Amino acid sequence: MTQDTRWEYTYHQRLFEYTIPGMKEIYNQIELLSRKLAETPYSRRAQAITWKVWEDNFCYDPACLQSIWCRLLKDDKEDLWYLNTNIRFRSNDAYKAAFMNMFAFIQLQLKIAGEISKLSGKQVTLGRYVHQADSYHIYGSYFKEFEERFIPALKTRTFEQRTYRYEDVKGIMDDSIPSILEKASKMGR
């Protein structure tokens, strides 16, 4: 018998389809925070959470992402608003997850800025992004790989050789979307 190794949740579910036992309503927290900032741009209450006390205190792999907090700040000289975003993780794998987490949440920040622009008629662009992790770590099971692969690359490769521009890899990422969606649909619960 194969043990089910699928996660018990996804961040997408927690952010876009947050449910509470015994309640029929499903909360799209990203829509709610976008609407809040479109209607009240000075609000400091625009946030989304992932933690579910009744589940996450008892499951094997509780949500690492804890919250997203957004705030708009107006440019003094132009009619332009900046969307500042704070992301807080309970636990973040520094070597194998953090980069893609940051990339994905900056893409979400872009989506939120676009939604606020659409709802408010104001020009909203990206402001600062803060990524906080209470526990930012490298797992012992691949620490040797980190020491033998990552650290030497810092010493032997130039910055340009170690980095990619989004424009250079966007096509590859876009081409992967259908297979990712297919895989996600098979994981549905």
N, C-alpha and C positions, 0 to 999 in steps of 0.2 A: 504494500500500500504506500503510495507516494504522499508525503506530507505536503500540505498546501503552504507554500512559502511566499504567497502574495502578501503585500502589506495590508494592514487592516483598514487603511484610509489612504487618501492622496491629499496633498496640499490643495489641489484644485477643488476637491470636495469640501474641504474645510473652509476655503475662502469663498467659493462661489455657490455652494450648496450646503451650508451649515445647518444641521438638524439638531433638535433637542427632543429627547424621548418624551412621548406623551403630547407633543405639540405637532399640529399639521403643517405649520408654516415652515418653509425652507428659506433661509436667509442668504442672499447673495451679498456678502459683506463688501465686496469690491464695488458693486453698484451702489450700495448704501453710502460708503465713504466718498465715492465720486460725486454723488448727488448732494451730500452734505457740504462738500467743498464748493460745488457749483452754486449752491444757494447761499452759503455763509462762508465766503473765502477766508475769513479771519479765524475760523473754528480751530480749536486745538483738540477736538474730539473725534477726528476722523481716523478710525483705526479698525483693524480686523484682527481677530484672534484665531488660534487653531486649537488651543487646549480645551479638552472636554473632561472635566473633573471626574465624571461618572465612568469614563472609559480609560483615559490615559494613565490614571493612577494604578490600573490593574492589567494593562496589556503589556505584551512582551517588548514592543518597539513603539513607545509613545512619540508623539510629534516632537521633532527637533525644532522646527520653526514655531515660535511662540506668538509673535505679533508683527503687524505692519502698522506703522503710524505715519500719517501724511499731514503736511502743512503747506499752505500756499503763502508765498511772500511776493509782494508786488515790487517791481522795479520802480525806483523813484523817478527815473528819467523817461521811461517808455511805458506804453500801455501793455505791459508784459508781466505775466505771473510765472513764478518758479515753483515747481512742485518738489518740495523737499521730502525725503522718505527715509525713515528709520526702520531697519529690519532687525529683529531680535531672535536669536537662536538660543535654545537651551543647551544644545550640543551641536558642534559643527566639525566635521572631518576636514581638517586643514589641507590634506594632501589630495584626496580623491573626490571631494564633494564641494568644497567651498567655492572654487572658481565657477563651476556651473551653477551653483546656487546664486551667486552674485550676478552672473550673466542673466539668469532667468528672472530675477527680481528687478533688475534694471529694465528688462523687456516689459515686465508688468508695470513698472513705473511709467514707461512710455505709454502703455495702454491706458492707464489711469489718467495721465495728462491729456491724452486725446479725448477721453470720455468727458472730462471736466470742461475741456474746450467746446466740445459739441453741446453739452448741456447749458453752459453759461454764455457762450458766444465770446468768451475772453480767450486771448492767446495765452496758452499755458505750455511751458517748456520744462525740460528737466532742470532741477536744481541739484542740491547735494544728495548723495546717497550715503547712508551710514549703515554699516553691517557690523552688528555686535553679536559676539558669541560668548555665552557664560563659560562654556568649556570648548576651547579651540584646540584640537588635539590631532596627533598622528597615532593611529593604532599600531600597537606593537607587532601585529601580524605582517605589516608591510613596511616597518621602519627600516629594515635592511635595504629594500628596494629604494626607499627615499634617500638613504645615505649613498647608495651605489649608482643611482640613476639621476636623481634630481640635483643633489648638491654638486656633483662633478659638472653637470650641464651649466650651472651658474658660473662656474670657473672657466669653462672652455668655449662657451657659445656667447655670441654677442646678444645684446638685447633684441635686436631685429631677428636673430635666428631663434630666439626663444618665444617670440610673440607672433600673433596673427592680427590682422585688421579684420573687423567684422565683415567688411565688404568682400574680402578675399575668401571667406568661408560661408557666406550667406547662401550661396547656391547649393552647396553640399547640405547645409542644414535644411533648406527648403525641400530638397529632394527626399530627405528622410521623413518628412511629416507624414506621408501616407502609411509607411510601415510602422511608425510610432503610434498613429491613431488605431491601426489594426491591432497592434499588440495591446494597447490600452483597452480596446473593446473586448478582447478576449479575457482581460483581467476583471471585467465588470462583475460586480457582486449582485 
